[in-house]
Amino acid sequence: MNDLETYLKHLKTRNYSEATLIHYQSDLDLFRRSAQKSWDQITRKDVEKFIDEQTSQEFKPKTINRRLYAIDSFYHFLEEVLQKPLPSPVRRCHFIREGRKLPPLMPNQEVDAFLSTIKNPRDEAIIGLMLYCGLRVGEVSSLKLENVD
């Protein structure tokens, strides 16, 4: 049994889902084909090349990060479980920052119903700035009269 098979068996005994096992095996095979080297010869430059290839193929950051995590996890397994002195070539700086999704917009009817419950004009102005101008609580609380046209 080779190291990759041993790793996948290890994940299976740790109750990883079948989908995760399939993805990790596919991710590691894809990386190995990209690097065209044995696991002990792979470097950070190979990881960077792999990221460039994945990005040029327009894979989403989430997919690329999952693949990097699979590689990193495999190397940690080699080093910690199989006691092979192979540090992971993946570094934190390799992971791609994923943007956060914006919250969904409130329908106009809900906004109107919400605003109609506010009796204080000051509170209505504060909520209006947040809803219609996108200001955050901290930005509204630091507003001064000279900031308003």
Disulfide bonds with the S-S distance in Angstrom:
none
